[in-house]
Amino acid sequence: MTRANLPVATRFAPLRVGAFMALSLVTVATRVIAQQVDTLAQGSDSTSSPELLKKLSVEELMNVVVTSVSRRAESLAHVASAIQVITQEDIRRSGATSVPEALRLASNLQVAQVDSREWAISARGFNGTTANKLLVLIDGRTVYTPLFSGVFWDVQDVLLADIDRIEVISGPGATLWGANAVNGVINVITKSSKDTQGLLVSGGGGGALSGFGNARYAGTAGKGISYRVYGKGFDRQASVLPTTGLDAADDWQMGQGGFRVEWENSQENRFSLQGDAYGGQMTMPAGSDAYLNGGNVVGRWARTLSPTSDIRLRVYFDRTYRDNPGVFAEGLNTYDAEFQHRILLGRRHNVVWGVSYRLMDDRVRNSGALTFLPANIARSLFAGFVQDEITLVPERLSVALGTKLEHNEYTGFEIQPSGRVNWRMSRSGTLWAAVSRALRTPSRIDRELFAPANPPYFLAGGPDFHSEELLAYELGYRFQRRALMMSLATFYNRYDGLRSIEQANPPAVFPVVIGNGAEGESYGAELTAEYKIADAWRVRAGYTEMRINLWAKPTSTDASAGSNESQSPDRQFSLNSSVDLPLDLRVDAGLRSVGEIANQQLPGYTELDARLTWSPTDQLDLSLVGQNLLHRRHAEFGTLAARREIERGLQGAVEWHF
């Protein structure tokens, strides 16, 4: 019998096996990088203190100022985007002990804990430990690795008490933020040093977080000068293996310290300089411990030219280093500078424009299993952006048109335009719509990953791999009146050129190369609501329904249909309650229910976190936090072979501040 006469399943069996092996290798490679070797906005703009935020009505909370959508201050109630804001009070009352845990409070994100130190976080699907379509900013510093165009969440550590707010945008933010702001933007904005005066000491432990300690002091040094310094450290226990419940050997410890200095020599000029340094050690399931360290320095200058015009300059240096002996090591130096100008032209045109430059010096120590060729690279990124918000009917109707032009050394010039319409239908309701084009530019995995380390290669990076493209359509409505706030965002996304595994020389199954042979669509809705039942009782709820369909292009030889590119649940629900009780007691609870991840054969789960706090004085908080209270242990992400389970935990904490 000839090959043409074979049954379809038999004819394509080698291709399926080969594609599966290649996809598995890419997964292993990216997992090794992420697991084993494991704001650009106005970061200094503190709009509200936590003491003030917790006293605001729901209506007043909707008027909290945000800056991540249009790079200028605007009311949350009238933003033409699917945005949620996590306030300092939200974080404090949740009992979160890390930035990823705090991000669970945004119901428009998919947040899954993989093991003791690794997280899968994304917006609108395409989740994974190496998710590459979400842009993350911390006080203007882009948190990014060129290895896979994503985030190492284990080192994104911030003293949570210093966070002013976290602005979470689901949907494209490419016009102003650039490549990889495809499905969302997370902007972590810390408080000004003048808003954190005094001493804060906190510590505790128990459960998975066996011990932690934080200390911060902020003061003044002359007219207009304020500063703060901090130090923190923790020890996290290992997750457990799903079949045996035994220790998964992934415990880790890390310490971090930093500073911030601000100087306002007049109403027109503001300067700030801040930095962080960290170091940690991770237990590996096999072999020697892994080590990581790094640091950053960020400088900002803002000048008000007139009531209708201001300029901003931001520069930073970021150094990260990871070493898993015998497996992989990487040292990355990033140099970044950006200039921004905002000006009001006439009464109708609010224009924001800017230019930026980034240099990434990435050096890799390869292993026998996989290699990046060349091992050492230095690449530049140039960008310019402009957006004009045009007022058509004052206080009622506006249109924002903008684009970002970017040049990278893989694909040259890329353009990412968008248009947004904002219609304030009434004092209580705002209808908005948007059309955007966004790109995920190539990473080193896409172009430069080879396996094994020496030819003949089983897997090779695609020399012609180009940017993945998204065309997004969004429609949303936001309503707020008295004690009730509701927001609905719907979307339809069309993707082209998604990553695939292609045969280099058909019909030969091997070698395979990374290509752009997949495409697809996603659609869904995100609903959030907040209601103040009484002065002392507030509840928040969120529900997301989403579908993702991926397929191979007619010319593609990839038989996986993009199944490895997105591991996300179809739906998720969250409900949070915060109650102030007599005798200076506070009770907070958060319920989350997450649907199954079908292509990982991972069942859905429901879990409950709770926090009881007693404040015997205004300066002292004593709290007891229970996490994952409904099950002794559960899994949130990963195929069965690589899956880890997260255990129920109970921890105590004390915080003293004056």
KELUMTOR-888149 format. One line per 8 residues: number of its first residue (from 0); their letters; for each residue y, z, x of C-alpha. Coordinates in steps of 0.2 Angstrom, whole numbers. Example, Ala and Ser with C-alpha at 12.3 -4.5 7.8 and 13.67 -1.06 7.14 Angstrom:
2
0	AS	-22,39,62  -5,36,68
END
This chain:
658
0	MTRANLPV	0,0,0  17,-5,7  31,8,8  41,-2,-6  26,1,-18  24,20,-14  29,32,-28  48,36,-27
8	ATRFAPLR	44,54,-23  32,49,-9  44,36,-2  59,48,0  49,63,5  52,61,24  71,59,20  71,75,9
16	VGAFMALS	62,84,23  74,78,36  89,81,26  83,98,22  80,102,40  97,95,45  106,105,31  96,120,36
24	LVTVATRV	102,118,54  120,116,49  118,131,39  110,141,53  123,134,65  138,139,55  129,156,50  126,159,69
32	IAQQVDTL	145,156,72  151,166,57  137,180,57  131,181,74  146,178,84  152,188,72  265,175,28  269,160,33
40	AQGSDSTS	278,166,18  291,179,19  280,192,25  294,205,28  300,204,10  295,220,1  300,218,-17  293,234,-24
48	SPELLKKL	287,251,-18  270,257,-24  279,272,-32  289,260,-42  275,248,-46  264,261,-54  278,266,-66  282,249,-72
56	SVEELMNV	278,242,-89  267,227,-91  282,217,-95  291,223,-79  276,220,-69  277,201,-74  294,201,-66  288,206,-49
64	VVTSVSRR	294,194,-36  282,182,-28  285,170,-13  268,161,-10  270,146,-23  287,139,-18  291,148,-2  305,157,-11
72	AESLAHVA	307,172,-22  303,169,-40  297,179,-55  278,180,-58  280,177,-76  288,160,-73  278,153,-59  270,136,-61
80	SAIQVITQ	253,140,-53  237,150,-56  243,166,-46  237,184,-47  246,198,-38  236,213,-31  249,227,-29  248,242,-17
88	EDIRRSGA	244,253,-32  230,242,-37  222,243,-20  225,262,-18  217,266,-35  202,254,-32  195,264,-18  194,248,-7
96	TSVPEALR	192,251,11  194,233,18  204,218,13  188,209,6  185,223,-5  203,223,-11  201,204,-15  188,208,-28
104	LASNLQVA	203,214,-39  208,195,-40  197,188,-54  202,170,-49  192,172,-33  173,172,-29  170,187,-18  152,191,-12
112	QVDSREWA	147,203,1  133,195,12  129,210,23  137,225,31  151,214,39  150,197,32  158,190,16  158,174,7
120	ISARGFNG	175,172,-2  183,156,-10  192,150,-25  186,138,-38  169,136,-30  163,129,-13  159,147,-8  149,151,8
128	TTANKLLV	150,162,24  159,147,32  169,142,16  182,129,22  194,126,7  204,142,7  219,146,17  222,164,22
136	LIDGRTVY	239,171,28  243,188,35  261,192,37  265,173,41  250,171,53  237,158,48  220,166,49  209,151,54
144	TPLFSGVF	196,145,66  195,127,71  176,129,72  173,127,54  190,127,46  188,144,39  190,163,41  180,176,51
152	WDVQDVLL	182,190,38  175,204,49  191,204,60  204,202,46  208,221,46  224,228,39  229,246,36  228,245,17
160	ADIDRIEV	241,258,14  254,246,23  250,231,11  265,228,-1  255,215,-11  242,201,-10  247,185,-18  231,175,-23
168	ISGPGATL	233,157,-29  219,147,-36  221,129,-34  229,117,-21  243,124,-11  244,109,1  262,103,-2  269,118,7
176	WGANAVNG	255,126,16  246,111,23  227,106,26  213,118,20  224,125,6  213,115,-5  205,127,-18  217,142,-15
184	VINVITKS	229,152,-4  228,171,0  244,178,6  243,196,12  261,203,14  263,220,22  278,232,19  293,233,29
192	SKDTQGLL	294,247,42  309,255,33  298,257,17  284,267,26  294,281,34  285,297,39  268,301,44  252,296,35
200	VSGGGGGA	234,302,40  218,298,31  200,299,34  183,301,26  166,294,25  149,293,17  137,279,11  139,262,19
208	LSGFGNAR	156,267,27  149,282,37  166,286,44  184,281,45  201,287,51  218,280,50  235,286,57  252,279,55
216	YAGTAGKG	270,285,59  286,276,55  304,280,59  321,274,64  329,271,81  348,268,79  358,258,66  348,246,57
224	ISYRVYGK	332,248,67  316,254,60  298,254,67  280,260,64  264,262,74  247,264,68  229,266,73  212,265,64
232	GFDRQASV	194,264,66  178,264,56  159,264,58  149,255,45  130,257,42  118,242,41  113,233,25  95,233,20
240	LPTTGLDA	81,220,19  77,214,2  58,215,3  55,231,12  72,240,10  72,243,29  87,243,40  94,225,43
248	ADDWQMGQ	101,230,60  118,224,57  129,240,58  145,239,67  160,248,73  178,243,76  195,250,81  212,243,79
256	GGFRVEWE	230,248,82  247,239,80  266,241,78  281,234,69  299,234,73  313,228,62  332,226,65  345,221,52
264	NSQENRFS	361,220,62  371,214,46  368,207,29  365,190,36  353,193,50  336,201,50  323,201,65  306,208,65
272	LQGDAYGG	292,209,79  274,215,75  257,215,83  239,220,82  225,223,94  207,226,90  190,228,97  172,230,90
280	QMTMPAGS	154,230,93  140,224,82  121,227,82  111,211,81  94,210,73  87,203,90  94,204,107  110,213,114
288	DAYLNGGN	124,219,104  138,207,100  156,211,105  173,205,98  191,208,102  208,200,99  226,203,96  242,194,89
296	VVGRWART	261,195,91  272,189,77  291,187,78  302,182,63  321,179,61  330,176,45  348,172,42  358,170,26
304	LSPTSDIR	370,156,28  378,157,11  372,163,-7  364,146,-9  356,143,8  346,152,21  335,148,36  319,156,43
312	LRVYFDRT	310,155,60  293,162,63  283,161,79  266,169,84  252,170,97  235,175,91  220,178,103  202,180,97
320	YRDNPGVF	186,182,107  168,184,101  152,186,112  134,187,106  125,186,123  112,172,124  118,164,108  136,160,107
328	AEGLNTYD	153,164,113  171,158,109  188,162,115  203,155,104  221,155,108  233,149,95  252,146,97  262,143,82
336	AEFQHRIL	280,140,77  288,136,60  306,133,55  311,133,36  327,130,27  331,133,9  347,126,0  353,124,-17
344	LGRRHNVV	361,107,-20  373,107,-35  366,116,-50  350,107,-52  341,105,-35  333,119,-26  326,112,-10  315,119,3
352	WGVSYRLM	310,110,19  303,114,36  294,109,51  280,117,61  269,115,77  253,123,82  242,122,98  224,128,97
360	DDRVRNSG	215,131,114  197,134,110  184,138,123  165,139,118  150,145,128  136,135,122  117,139,120  101,130,121
368	ALTFLPAN	99,128,102  116,121,98  132,115,107  149,109,105  154,94,115  166,95,123  165,114,125  183,117,128
376	IARSLFAG	197,108,118  216,110,116  223,102,101  240,101,93  245,100,74  262,94,69  268,96,51  284,94,40
384	FVQDEITL	286,98,22  299,96,8  300,102,-10  314,99,-23  313,110,-38  324,101,-51  331,110,-66  331,99,-81
392	VPERLSVA	336,112,-94  343,128,-87  331,143,-90  319,132,-99  312,116,-91  310,112,-72  300,100,-61  295,102,-43
400	LGTKLEHN	291,87,-33  286,89,-15  274,83,-1  268,88,16  266,76,31  254,82,44  247,75,60  231,81,68
408	EYTGFEIQ	221,74,83  206,70,72  213,59,58  231,56,63  244,57,49  239,64,32  251,65,17  248,78,3
416	PSGRVNWR	260,76,-12  261,87,-28  271,88,-44  273,103,-55  281,105,-72  287,122,-79  292,124,-97  298,141,-103
424	MSRSGTLW	293,139,-121  300,156,-126  305,172,-119  287,177,-119  278,161,-115  277,149,-101  268,132,-100  265,124,-84
432	AAVSRALR	255,109,-77  252,101,-60  244,86,-51  241,88,-32  232,80,-18  225,91,-5  214,88,11  202,98,21
440	TPSRIDRE	204,91,39  189,90,50  183,105,60  173,106,76  157,107,67  160,91,58  164,81,74  158,90,89
448	LFAPANPP	142,100,84  125,94,92  108,101,92  98,104,102  110,106,117  103,91,126  98,74,120  88,67,111
456	YFLAGGPD	98,76,97  91,80,81  109,83,73  125,76,79  143,78,74  151,63,65  163,54,76  170,45,61
464	FHSEELLA	171,61,50  187,60,40  196,73,29  188,78,13  200,74,-2  204,83,-18  214,76,-33  218,91,-44
472	YELGYRFQ	224,92,-62  230,109,-68  236,116,-85  241,134,-88  249,146,-100  256,163,-96  261,175,-110  269,193,-109
480	RRALMMSL	276,204,-122  278,223,-121  262,231,-117  252,214,-116  250,201,-102  239,186,-103  236,171,-92  225,155,-94
488	ATFYNRYD	223,142,-81  212,127,-83  208,114,-70  199,98,-66  196,93,-48  189,77,-41  182,77,-23  179,63,-12
496	GLRSIEQA	172,62,6  163,79,5  152,83,20  134,76,20  120,73,32  117,55,35  103,45,44  110,38,60
504	NPPAVFPV	98,23,61  90,20,44  76,20,40  72,32,54  74,50,48  81,57,64  93,59,72  105,63,58
512	VIGNGAEG	124,64,59  137,73,49  146,61,37  157,60,22  144,53,10  146,65,-5  158,67,-19  160,77,-35
520	ESYGAELT	170,86,-48  173,103,-54  181,110,-69  184,127,-78  196,140,-84  202,157,-78  208,170,-90  216,186,-86
528	AEYKIADA	224,200,-97  232,217,-94  236,229,-107  244,246,-107  236,256,-120  247,271,-116  259,277,-103  244,285,-93
536	WRVRAGYT	231,271,-97  231,253,-91  216,241,-92  214,224,-84  201,210,-88  197,194,-80  185,180,-85  181,164,-75
544	EMRINLWA	170,149,-82  167,135,-69  155,120,-67  153,110,-51  144,93,-50  141,85,-33  132,69,-29  129,56,-15
552	KPTSTDAS	139,40,-14  128,24,-16  129,20,2  124,38,7  107,42,14  109,61,10  96,66,-2  103,84,-4
560	AGSNESQS	116,79,-17  128,91,-9  118,106,-13  122,115,3  141,113,1  144,126,-14  135,142,-18  145,149,-33
568	PDRQFSLN	141,157,-49  146,147,-65  154,163,-73  160,180,-68  169,194,-78  178,210,-72  186,225,-81  196,238,-73
576	SSVDLPLD	203,254,-80  216,266,-73  219,283,-82  231,297,-77  224,314,-83  231,331,-84  230,343,-69  235,329,-57
584	LRVDAGLR	219,320,-59  217,301,-59  201,291,-64  199,273,-60  184,262,-64  180,244,-60  165,234,-68  161,217,-62
592	SVGEIANQ	147,205,-69  143,189,-59  132,175,-64  117,168,-54  119,157,-39  107,143,-45  105,134,-28  101,150,-19
600	QLPGYTEL	89,156,-33  99,172,-33  100,181,-50  116,187,-57  121,206,-56  132,219,-64  140,233,-54  152,248,-57
608	DARLTWSP	164,256,-44  173,272,-49  186,283,-40  191,301,-45  207,307,-36  215,324,-36  233,327,-30  236,345,-28
616	TDQLDLSL	253,341,-20  264,326,-19  259,324,-1  240,326,-2  226,315,-11  208,320,-12  196,307,-18  178,303,-22
624	VGQNLLHR	173,285,-23  156,278,-29  152,260,-26  138,250,-34  133,264,-45  122,254,-57  108,249,-45  100,258,-29
632	RHAEFGTL	103,241,-20  107,223,-25  110,206,-16  126,196,-19  124,181,-8  111,171,2  94,162,2  79,173,1
640	AARREIER	75,171,19  92,176,25  96,188,11  103,206,13  105,219,0  120,231,-2  116,249,-6  124,261,-18
648	GLQGAVEW	136,272,-9  146,288,-12  161,293,0  174,306,1  192,303,8  208,313,11  225,306,13  240,316,19
656	HF	257,309,19  275,315,21
END
